[in-house]
C-alpha cells in the first residue's frame, strides 16, 4: 500500500510455563521411598523457569529432592533462614507476612533449590490476604523486583500449593519423623493421559461395532451407542 510501511507483529510469548505442575511427595524408608501424596501446584511467574531445561535442583521430571521444614519461627520465610546440612533441598514455607520475592531470596541465600509455598490464612496476621476458595491456586509474582533482583533468583524455583497439602507434609515430617522428598511432573500431560484413558474405557463400555441391512442394501460402518 503506497505511503505505508509494513509493521512487523511481535509474536506473543508467555514466560514460566507450565503454569501448573504435579507434586509427588514420598517418605523415605530403609527399603526405599513410598509415595504418599500427589497434589497440584502453581509455578511462580519469576525465579526458575520450569519450562526450560535444567539438570539439577527443583526441576521437572528430575530426581527427588529433600523437603526441609524450617523451625517454627522461620516458617514465613520473611527473615534469614537457617541453612540445613543437606546439599540439595527445598524449603516448605507458609504464605503471608512479606513479599513472595522476599521469601525466595531468603531461601536462595540459605542454599535452597526452591520453595514449596503453602497457602496459610491467618486472620490476625498483618496484611491479611483472606482465605482462598478450597483447592484454589495462585501464581506467585514479583512485580516490584528490579531486573537485577529477578536475575539473582533465576535458578531458584517456587511452587504454590494448598494448605491441606502443607498440613499433610508437615505432619509426615514433624509427627511421624520421616524424611520427605518431592518430584515435579508435568500436570497437563498426566491429566490429559488420564482423561484419555477414561474416555477410551467409557467408549469401550458403552459402544460396539455392528452391521445392518435395509432390504437388500447393507449398511456399513454403523456404530450403535447404548443410551446412558
C-alpha positions in Angstrom: 0.0 0.0 0.0 1.6 3.3 -1.1 2.6 5.7 1.6 2.7 3.0 4.3 5.4 0.8 5.7 4.7 -2.8 6.8 4.9 -3.2 10.6 6.1 -6.4 12.0 3.8 -8.0 14.6 5.7 -9.4 17.6 4.9 -13.0 18.5 3.1 -13.3 21.7 5.2 -15.2 24.2 4.5 -16.5 27.7 7.2 -16.9 30.3 7.5 -19.5 33.0 5.4 -22.3 31.7 3.9 -24.7 32.6 1.7 -22.8 35.0 0.8 -26.0 36.9 2.9 -28.9 37.9 2.2 -32.2 39.7 3.9 -32.5 43.1 4.7 -36.1 44.1 5.7 -36.4 47.7 7.3 -39.6 49.1 8.6 -40.6 52.5 11.9 -42.3 52.8 12.3 -45.7 54.4 15.1 -48.1 54.9 13.8 -50.2 52.0 13.2 -47.2 49.7 10.8 -44.4 49.2 7.0 -44.6 49.3 4.7 -42.1 47.6 2.1 -40.8 49.9 0.6 -37.7 48.2 0.0 -36.3 44.7 -1.0 -32.6 44.5 -1.3 -29.8 42.0 1.0 -26.8 42.4 1.1 -23.4 40.6 4.5 -22.2 39.5 5.7 -18.6 40.2 6.0 -16.2 37.4 9.5 -15.3 38.5 12.6 -17.3 39.6 13.3 -20.6 38.0 11.6 -21.2 34.6 10.3 -24.7 34.8 9.6 -24.7 31.1 13.3 -24.6 30.4 15.8 -27.5 30.5 17.6 -27.9 33.8 19.9 -30.6 35.0 19.6 -30.3 38.8 17.6 -28.9 41.7 13.9 -28.4 41.7 13.2 -29.4 38.1 10.5 -31.1 36.0 11.0 -34.8 35.7 14.2 -34.6 37.8 15.4 -36.6 40.7 13.5 -36.4 44.0 14.8 -33.6 46.3 14.6 -33.4 50.0 11.8 -31.2 51.6 13.0 -29.3 54.7 10.6 -27.8 57.2 12.3 -24.8 58.9 12.0 -24.1 62.6 8.6 -22.7 63.7 10.0 -19.2 64.0 11.2 -19.2 60.4 8.3 -20.7 58.5 7.1 -17.4 57.0 10.5 -17.1 55.2 10.4 -13.3 55.9 13.8 -13.3 57.6 17.1 -15.0 57.4 16.7 -18.8 57.2 18.9 -21.4 58.9 20.9 -23.4 56.4 20.2 -27.2 56.7 23.0 -29.8 56.4 21.6 -31.2 53.2 23.4 -30.3 49.9 20.2 -30.2 47.8 16.8 -29.3 49.3 13.6 -27.3 49.0 12.1 -25.3 51.9 8.5 -25.7 53.0 7.3 -22.1 53.7 4.0 -20.5 54.6 2.3 -17.8 52.6 2.0 -14.3 54.2 4.0 -11.8 56.1 6.1 -10.5 53.3 6.5 -10.4 49.5 6.9 -13.7 47.5 10.2 -12.4 46.2 11.5 -11.9 49.8 10.7 -15.5 50.7 12.5 -16.8 47.6 15.5 -14.5 48.2 15.9 -15.7 51.8 15.6 -19.3 50.6 18.2 -18.8 47.9 20.6 -17.2 50.5 20.1 -20.3 52.7 21.2 -22.6 49.8 17.7 -23.9 48.8 17.0 -25.1 45.3 13.5 -23.8 45.7 10.4 -23.2 47.9 7.2 -25.2 48.2 4.9 -22.3 49.3 1.8 -23.3 51.4 -1.4 -21.3 51.4 -1.8 -20.1 55.0 -4.7 -17.9 56.1 -4.1 -16.1 59.4 -6.9 -13.6 60.2 -4.6 -11.9 62.8 -1.6 -11.5 60.5 -0.7 -8.0 59.2 -1.8 -7.5 55.7 -4.2 -10.5 55.9 -4.9 -11.6 52.4 -8.1 -13.6 53.2 -8.7 -17.3 52.5 -8.6 -18.8 49.1 -11.5 -21.0 48.0 -10.8 -24.6 48.8 -8.4 -26.1 46.3 -7.7 -22.8 44.6 -4.2 -21.9 43.5 -2.4 -18.7 42.7 0.8 -18.0 40.8 3.2 -16.0 43.0 4.6 -12.9 41.2 7.3 -10.3 41.8 6.2 -7.1 40.1 8.2 -4.9 42.5 11.6 -6.5 41.8 14.2 -4.9 39.6 15.7 -6.9 36.7 18.8 -7.4 38.7 17.0 -8.8 41.7 15.0 -11.2 39.4 18.1 -12.3 37.7 19.7 -13.3 41.0 16.7 -15.6 41.6 16.6 -17.3 38.2 17.9 -20.6 39.4 15.6 -20.9 42.5 12.1 -22.2 41.9 8.8 -21.5 43.8 5.7 -23.7 43.6 2.4 -22.7 45.4 0.1 -25.3 46.8 -2.9 -25.6 49.2 -2.9 -25.5 52.9 -4.3 -29.1 53.1 -1.3 -30.4 51.2 1.0 -28.4 53.5 -0.6 -29.9 56.6 -0.1 -33.5 55.4 3.5 -32.9 54.5 4.2 -31.1 57.8 2.6 -33.9 59.8 4.7 -36.5 58.0 7.9 -34.6 58.8 7.1 -33.4 62.3 4.8 -36.0 63.9 5.9 -39.1 62.0 9.5 -38.1 62.0 10.1 -39.2 58.4 12.2 -37.6 55.7 10.2 -36.4 52.7 11.3 -35.9 49.1 9.3 -34.3 46.3 9.4 -34.7 42.5 7.8 -32.3 39.9 5.9 -33.8 37.0 4.1 -32.1 34.1 0.5 -31.8 35.3 -1.1 -31.1 31.9 0.4 -34.3 30.4 -0.6 -36.6 33.2 -4.1 -35.2 33.4 -4.5 -35.4 29.6 -3.4 -39.1 29.6 -5.7 -39.9 32.5 -8.7 -38.2 30.8 -7.9 -40.0 27.5 -7.8 -43.4 29.2 -11.1 -42.7 31.0 -12.7 -41.8 27.6 -11.5 -44.9 26.0 -12.8 -47.1 28.8 -16.1 -45.4 28.7 -16.4 -45.7 24.9 -15.5 -49.4 25.1 -18.1 -50.0 27.8 -20.9 -48.1 26.1 -20.5 -48.8 22.4 -20.0 -51.8 20.0 -19.5 -52.1 16.2 -22.2 -53.8 14.1 -23.8 -54.1 10.6 -27.3 -53.8 9.4 -29.2 -54.1 6.1 -32.1 -52.1 4.8 -33.8 -54.5 2.3 -31.0 -55.8 0.0 -28.8 -52.8 0.8 -26.2 -53.4 3.5 -25.4 -50.5 5.8 -21.6 -50.2 6.5 -19.7 -48.5 9.3 -22.6 -48.4 11.7 -21.8 -47.7 15.3 -24.5 -48.5 17.9 -24.3 -46.5 21.1 -26.3 -47.5 24.1 -28.3 -44.9 25.8 -26.9 -43.6 29.1 
